[in-house]
Amino acid sequence: MLTISTTPFDDQKPGTSGVRKKVTRFQEPGYLENFVQSVFDCLTGFKGETLVLGGDGRFHNDLAIQTILKMAAANGFGRVIVGQDGILSTPAVSNLIRQHGAFGGIILSASHNPGGPDGDFGIKYNGANGGPATETVTEAIFVRSKVIDTYKILEADDVDLGNLGLTNLEATKVEVVDPVEAYATLMESLFDFSAISQLFDSGFEFRFDAMHAVTGPYARKIFIERLGAPAESVMNAQPSTTFGNGHPDPNLVHAKEIYDMAMRSDGPDLCAASDGDGDRNLIIGKQCFVSPSDSLAVIAANAHLAPGYRSGLSGVARSMPTSCAVDRVSEAMGIPLFETPTGWKFFGNLLDAGDITLCGEESAGTGSNHVREKDGVWAVLMWLNILAVRGQSVSEIMRDHWETYGRNYYARHDFEEVDGQGANDLIAALRNKLGELPGRKTKAGQIVHADEFSYYDSIDESLTERQGLRLIFEDGSRIIYRLSGTGTVGATLRVYLERYESTEGNLEQLTSDALAELVSVSRELAGIERFTGRTQPTVIT
């Protein structure tokens, strides 16, 4: 074992469960090692225990896996479970941690960000519950990374990750597992595979875009081999270190191919996609895009149709920027609704406590108590199960839902890679005038409340502050401003827009028309063009 001197790095963000940077940063000597050793230095009681390790296969994944294996062995882990060729989707890692009673896991991914030599790379630590590390652990890792001066690593040959089975890395056993099998079996225990198979046999046309990312093998195994969908149902199924030179983000810009396909009158009955590491999802019916917020609400209202959820939901949770559509479902069902900051670790505490069964974010992430991560393939299977049992189209299900609960018109406008100082100045200026805004009349209506969202977690007694600026109007409409930490260049300003229409209103109008006044007000109040130089968002979802 070698103990190698190193110097601290200073670009990890406090409060985050991992690091996401350009590949070139991770290729710098000691950078990856510093983070991994900081994680191990902040954990206790893992000697002889099991670690799960895998990533989405992006560029640098193979080299990073070998480094982490040698460091895990040098630090005393007894066993490391790793996906074949170093590949595991994020929800599959969570499942393996829980299934094997592992101490925790390390996931290599930059999620929906581009890959390749000039792309992004990321790493994060998940705890024994299978979910992202808690606030306490992430803060400890951040503090340790500021002062770390050595890391431990074995001087050993690389492990052959191409063949399944056990091998030894000195005293540590390395178990190479099929990345898909355990996850596929879990899905079969939750959903009515017989009903979904019959749906495919009936001529139901389905397309899933794996975006040259990690879910390709999962989609082939589950949708084609186990459920009998035609081979052409899964597109772009071969994982690539560069994601086919594309951007593996399942939104209407980067998944335009299936969106255009779905919008045809003769298009597939259901089109879907997932992202780089398999935790996000996109759902589009024939000529009917389903927003992530609406998807969460529909799943909540219909989850009992799937065998794994027949006993009902203990509660539901959404991130604060996610639309209030699911709130109306939870109220009608008489179950608790929780509003949390953005970040799956907050859902994890509620899931572990049994307070909720279902949770989701507007950023295309939906999940349940089956793992402790959002899960793209799971969401697609849930929709297939609902469609199979109800015998309706996606558009019919959405129309029925709106007629029952009303419609929350919703959109997110992303201003990506804007100047960081300008974005911070915008938020600071808006923060300073929050007290002046209640009572102000605008073309979108009167503002009745303005605040900055904070969240007290009664389970771990943590307080999370400065999670987004909220403007709430007299009719319940909302404008929310938030800076995102998922990019690696500049800053991303996200503006969330929401307006509710009751069951008596015009539920079929175009979302852009319904939100036009809110869009205008959101730009004027925050001075977006003045602070960022942008007149239009980069992406609208």
TAFENDA-V185665 format. One record per backbone hydrogen bond with DSSP energy under -1.0 kcal/mol. NH is the residue of the N-H (numbers start at 1). CO is the residue of the C=O. E is the energy in kcal/mol with one decimal. If there is no record, write none. Layout:
<<NH;CO;E> <NH;CO;E>>
This chain:
<<2;153;-3.3> <4;151;-2.9> <6;149;-3.0> <9;145;-1.0> <16;13;-1.3> <19;123;-2.4> <21;121;-2.1> <23;119;-2.5> <25;22;-1.1> <26;22;-1.4> <27;23;-1.6> <28;25;-1.2> <31;28;-1.9> <34;30;-2.5> <35;31;-1.5> <36;32;-2.4> <37;33;-2.8> <38;34;-2.1> <39;35;-2.2> <40;36;-2.4> <41;37;-2.8> <42;39;-1.0> <43;40;-1.3> <48;76;-3.1> <49;46;-2.6> <51;79;-2.4> <52;104;-2.0> <53;81;-3.0> <54;106;-1.7> <55;86;-1.7> <56;108;-1.9> <59;241;-2.0> <61;58;-2.3> <64;60;-2.3> <65;61;-2.3> <66;62;-1.4> <67;63;-1.8> <68;64;-2.5> <69;65;-2.5> <70;66;-1.9> <71;67;-1.9> <72;68;-3.0> <73;69;-2.1> <74;70;-2.0> <75;71;-1.9> <76;73;-1.0> <77;72;-2.3> <78;49;-1.6> <79;49;-1.9> <80;173;-2.6> <81;51;-2.7> <82;175;-2.6> <83;53;-1.3> <84;177;-2.2> <85;161;-2.9> <86;83;-2.7> <87;84;-1.7> <88;55;-2.5> <90;277;-2.5> <93;89;-2.1> <94;90;-2.0> <95;91;-2.2> <96;92;-2.3> <97;93;-2.5> <98;94;-2.0> <99;95;-3.0> <100;96;-2.3> <102;97;-2.1> <103;50;-2.4> <105;126;-2.4> <106;52;-2.6> <107;124;-2.3> <108;54;-2.1> <113;110;-2.2> <116;241;-1.0> <119;116;-1.9> <120;114;-2.7> <121;21;-3.2> <123;19;-2.2> <124;107;-1.9> <125;17;-1.5> <126;105;-3.0> <127;131;-2.4> <130;127;-2.0> <133;125;-1.9> <138;134;-2.7> <139;135;-2.3> <140;136;-1.8> <141;137;-2.5> <142;138;-2.2> <143;139;-2.4> <144;140;-2.6> <145;141;-2.5> <147;144;-1.7> <148;144;-1.5> <151;4;-1.9> <153;2;-2.3> <165;176;-2.2> <167;174;-1.9> <169;172;-3.4> <172;169;-1.9> <173;78;-2.5> <174;167;-3.3> <175;80;-2.8> <176;165;-2.8> <177;82;-2.3> <184;180;-2.8> <185;181;-2.2> <186;182;-1.8> <187;183;-2.2> <188;184;-2.0> <189;185;-1.2> <191;187;-2.0> <193;191;-1.6> <196;192;-2.1> <197;193;-2.5> <198;194;-2.2> <199;195;-1.8> <200;196;-2.2> <201;197;-2.4> <202;198;-1.4> <203;200;-1.6> <204;199;-1.5> <207;270;-2.0> <208;233;-3.5> <209;272;-2.8> <210;235;-2.4> <212;236;-2.4> <213;210;-1.9> <214;276;-1.9> <216;213;-1.4> <219;215;-3.1> <220;216;-2.3> <221;217;-2.1> <222;218;-2.4> <223;219;-1.9> <224;219;-1.0> <225;220;-2.5> <226;221;-1.5> <227;222;-1.4> <228;224;-1.0> <229;223;-2.8> <233;230;-2.2> <234;231;-1.2> <235;208;-3.4> <240;212;-2.2> <243;240;-1.1> <246;243;-1.5> <249;247;-2.6> <251;249;-2.6> <255;251;-2.2> <259;255;-1.7> <260;256;-3.0> <261;257;-1.6> <262;258;-2.6> <263;259;-1.9> <264;261;-1.0> <267;264;-1.7> <269;205;-1.4> <270;205;-1.6> <271;284;-3.3> <272;207;-2.3> <273;282;-1.3> <274;209;-1.5> <276;248;-1.3> <281;364;-2.5> <282;273;-1.7> <284;271;-2.7> <285;288;-3.2> <287;262;-2.5> <288;285;-2.1> <290;283;-2.0> <295;291;-2.8> <296;292;-2.1> <297;293;-1.7> <298;294;-2.8> <299;295;-2.6> <300;296;-2.3> <301;297;-2.0> <302;298;-1.3> <303;299;-1.6> <305;302;-2.3> <306;303;-2.1> <308;190;-2.8> <309;306;-2.2> <310;307;-1.2> <312;309;-1.9> <316;336;-2.3> <317;358;-1.5> <318;338;-2.4> <319;360;-1.3> <320;340;-3.0> <322;319;-1.3> <328;324;-1.1> <330;326;-2.6> <331;327;-2.2> <332;328;-1.8> <333;329;-2.2> <334;330;-1.1> <335;330;-2.2> <338;316;-2.0> <340;318;-2.2> <346;343;-1.4> <348;344;-1.9> <349;345;-1.3> <350;346;-1.1> <351;347;-2.8> <352;348;-2.8> <353;349;-1.8> <354;351;-1.1> <355;350;-2.0> <357;315;-2.7> <358;315;-1.5> <359;367;-2.3> <360;317;-1.4> <361;365;-3.2> <367;359;-2.5> <369;357;-1.3> <371;368;-1.0> <375;366;-2.8> <376;278;-1.9> <379;375;-1.7> <380;376;-1.7> <381;377;-2.5> <382;378;-2.4> <383;379;-2.0> <384;380;-2.4> <385;381;-2.5> <386;382;-2.4> <387;383;-2.8> <388;384;-2.4> <389;385;-2.2> <390;386;-2.7> <391;387;-1.8> <397;393;-2.2> <398;394;-2.5> <399;395;-2.3> <400;396;-2.4> <401;397;-2.2> <402;398;-2.5> <403;399;-2.2> <404;400;-1.3> <405;401;-2.8> <406;402;-2.6> <407;501;-2.8> <409;499;-2.8> <411;497;-2.0> <413;495;-3.0> <414;539;-3.0> <415;493;-2.9> <418;491;-2.6> <423;419;-2.4> <424;420;-2.3> <425;421;-2.5> <426;422;-2.1> <427;423;-2.0> <428;424;-2.5> <429;425;-2.7> <430;426;-2.4> <431;427;-2.7> <432;428;-2.0> <434;431;-1.2> <436;433;-1.1> <437;434;-1.1> <439;447;-4.0> <440;437;-2.6> <442;445;-1.6> <445;442;-1.8> <447;440;-2.9> <448;472;-2.7> <449;472;-1.7> <451;470;-1.9> <453;468;-2.7> <455;464;-2.7> <457;462;-3.1> <461;457;-1.7> <464;455;-2.8> <467;453;-2.4> <469;481;-2.5> <470;451;-3.2> <471;479;-2.7> <472;449;-3.0> <473;477;-2.8> <474;446;-2.1> <476;473;-2.2> <478;498;-2.2> <479;471;-2.3> <480;496;-2.2> <481;469;-2.3> <482;494;-2.2> <484;492;-2.6> <491;418;-2.3> <493;415;-2.2> <494;482;-3.1> <495;413;-2.3> <496;480;-2.7> <497;411;-2.8> <498;478;-2.1> <499;409;-2.4> <501;407;-2.9> <505;502;-2.0> <507;505;-1.2> <514;510;-2.1> <515;511;-1.7> <519;515;-2.6> <520;516;-2.0> <521;517;-2.4> <522;518;-2.7> <523;519;-1.7> <524;520;-2.0> <525;521;-2.8> <526;522;-1.2> <527;523;-1.1> <528;523;-1.5> <531;527;-2.4> <532;528;-2.5> <533;529;-2.1> <538;414;-2.7> <539;414;-1.5> <541;412;-2.4>>
